[in-house]
Amino acid sequence: MTIRQKLFELTSSDELEFCSAKCIGCQVNYGPFAEYPIASFGTCCNMSSVANALAFFAKNRRNLSIFVHPTTIHALLDHTERGVWIGPSMPLDTSKTAVFP
């Protein structure tokens, strides 16, 4: 079972009930997309499920690198100063990050 399949199962349970793999921005990207240099997919969690989500990704990531960041109106800060990596980090192309005045 893939990490995304496990994630779908857990978002339907109490363990990650306040997370979603179906939110806006949670699509699967099969190649570079926006800031991300390789294939990726998104997951959204509210604050009450973040600890469980971090534990899930840390235990199930295998050889994947997981980038976790808040989603605010300050996307550049979210992707540069506020994000954390689980596993090896990689450079993000922040020239493609939407910046709002």
C-alpha positions in Angstrom: 0.0 0.0 0.0 1.4 3.4 -0.9 1.7 6.3 1.6 -1.1 8.1 -0.2 -3.4 5.1 0.0 -2.7 4.9 3.8 -3.3 8.6 4.1 -6.7 8.3 2.5 -7.7 5.5 4.9 -6.5 7.5 8.0 -8.3 10.7 7.0 -11.5 8.8 7.2 -10.7 7.6 10.7 -10.2 9.3 14.0 -6.4 9.2 13.7 -6.2 12.0 11.0 -9.9 13.1 11.0 -9.0 16.8 10.6 -6.7 16.1 7.6 -7.6 15.8 4.0 -6.0 14.5 0.8 -8.8 15.9 -1.2 -8.4 19.7 -0.5 -7.5 22.4 -3.0 -3.8 22.0 -3.7 -3.9 18.3 -2.8 -3.6 17.0 -6.3 -0.9 14.6 -7.4 1.8 16.2 -9.5 3.6 13.7 -11.6 6.6 16.0 -12.3 7.9 19.4 -11.2 5.1 21.7 -10.1 5.3 25.3 -8.8 8.1 25.4 -6.2 8.5 21.6 -6.1 11.3 20.2 -8.3 9.9 16.6 -8.4 6.6 14.8 -8.3 4.5 15.6 -5.2 1.1 15.5 -3.6 -0.5 17.7 -1.0 -2.3 17.1 2.3 -4.1 19.7 4.4 -4.4 19.4 8.2 -5.7 21.7 10.8 -3.7 22.3 14.0 -5.5 19.6 16.0 -4.2 16.9 13.6 -0.7 18.2 12.8 1.1 16.1 15.5 -0.5 12.9 14.3 0.2 13.8 10.6 3.9 14.4 11.4 4.1 11.1 13.2 2.4 9.3 10.3 4.7 10.8 7.7 7.8 10.2 9.8 6.9 6.5 10.2 5.7 5.8 6.7 7.8 8.0 4.3 10.3 5.2 3.4 12.6 6.9 0.9 10.4 10.0 0.4 11.3 13.5 1.4 8.3 15.2 3.1 8.1 19.0 3.1 5.7 20.4 5.8 4.7 24.1 5.8 1.8 26.3 6.9 -0.5 27.7 4.2 -1.0 31.4 4.8 -1.1 34.5 2.6 2.7 34.7 2.9 3.5 31.8 0.6 7.2 32.8 0.1 7.8 32.8 3.9 5.8 29.5 4.2 8.1 27.8 1.7 11.4 29.4 2.9 11.4 30.2 6.6 8.4 28.3 8.0 8.7 24.9 6.4 10.4 21.8 7.8 11.6 18.6 6.1 11.1 15.0 7.2 13.9 13.2 5.4 16.5 14.7 3.1 15.7 18.3 2.0 15.9 19.5 -1.6 16.0 23.0 -3.0 12.7 24.5 -3.9 12.3 26.9 -6.9 10.9 29.9 -5.0 11.0 32.0 -8.2 7.7 30.2 -9.0 6.1 31.0 -5.6 3.1 33.3 -5.8 3.7 36.5 -3.9 0.8 38.7 -3.0 1.2 42.4 -2.0 
